[in-house]
Amino acid sequence: MRKVRLTTRGKAVIFIGIVIIAVLVVVLINKNTSQVKNSDGDNSVNAEVQTNTDNLADEKSVEIETLENIINEQEKQIEALKNKIKIKDKKIESMEDVVGQSSCSIYFESKNACLNKMYYPELNMFVKWAEMINKRKIVIAGNVYAPKDKEGKAYGLKFSEKRAEAAAEYLVKQGVQRDRIIIIGNGASKPVYFEKGRKAEELNRRVDIYFQ
């Protein structure tokens, strides 16, 4: 059998072939590894996107719930205002119906005859009624918490008138004629709460406004 001897050139060609095959094998391995990594990366990105989407959905759900709570609270306030006005979507049969439903009471801090701004809307509503019921006198009766002695009673009468005057001044500024207003100082003679304590003080430091 004849032996084949490789020349130096032949050996070089074989060597180069082996090197090329090795390089191709390495490239294929790296490519597969890269695809696996990309796949893992895509899965990670997808998971992150899903997490962000879930978080955003939760935030929107909380925002919607908050808005619904605000709307419900506003609806309650509107309903309370409608109940306070008392006349809603119905025909007024007589002026007496209006007179009977048109009164208000405002309350004062201890030893104070200044109007609290929180009562302005209620007073403004009474001004609206006064424009409608323009033939009636308006009684503004001031009250104080029960004093302890005779000197206190005299002071209470004067101070209750001062509170009534404060309410009258506001109504006049809103357009009510001064000669329609009757000022009364009840002192402590007409409490609405007869027990002693803080609640009695708060409820009896008041001014009642109504039509005569």
Residue pairs with C-beta under 8 A, 6 or more apart in sequence:
6 14
82 88
85 125
86 101
87 97
87 98
87 101
92 98
95 133
98 129
98 132
98 133
99 133
99 136
99 211
102 126
102 129
102 133
102 210
102 211
103 126
103 208
103 209
103 210
103 211
104 122
104 123
104 125
104 126
104 208
104 209
104 210
105 206
105 207
105 208
105 209
106 115
106 116
106 119
106 122
106 123
106 167
106 206
106 207
106 209
107 116
107 119
107 202
107 203
107 205
107 206
108 114
108 116
108 163
108 205
108 206
108 207
109 116
109 205
110 145
110 201
110 205
113 159
113 162
113 163
113 165
113 166
114 166
115 123
115 166
115 167
115 170
120 170
123 167
123 170
123 171
123 174
123 209
124 174
126 171
126 209
127 171
127 174
127 175
127 176
129 211
130 138
130 171
130 176
130 180
131 175
133 211
136 180
136 211
136 212
137 180
137 181
137 182
137 211
137 212
138 171
138 176
138 180
138 181
138 182
138 209
138 210
138 211
138 212
139 182
139 184
139 208
139 209
139 210
139 211
139 212
140 164
140 167
140 168
140 171
140 181
140 182
140 183
140 184
140 207
140 208
140 209
141 160
141 164
141 184
141 185
141 186
141 190
141 207
141 208
141 209
142 159
142 160
142 161
142 162
142 163
142 164
142 165
142 167
142 183
142 184
142 185
142 186
142 206
142 207
143 160
143 163
143 186
143 187
143 188
143 190
143 191
143 204
143 205
143 206
143 207
143 208
144 156
144 159
144 160
144 163
144 187
144 188
144 204
144 205
145 188
145 191
145 200
145 201
145 204
145 205
146 188
146 191
146 200
146 204
147 153
147 155
147 156
147 187
147 188
153 187
153 188
156 187
156 188
157 185
157 186
157 187
158 185
159 185
160 185
160 186
160 187
160 188
161 183
161 184
161 185
163 205
163 206
163 207
164 183
164 184
164 185
164 207
165 183
166 207
167 207
167 209
168 178
168 181
168 183
171 181
171 209
172 178
172 181
182 212
188 204
191 200
191 203
191 204
192 203
192 204
192 206
193 199
193 200
193 203
193 204
194 200
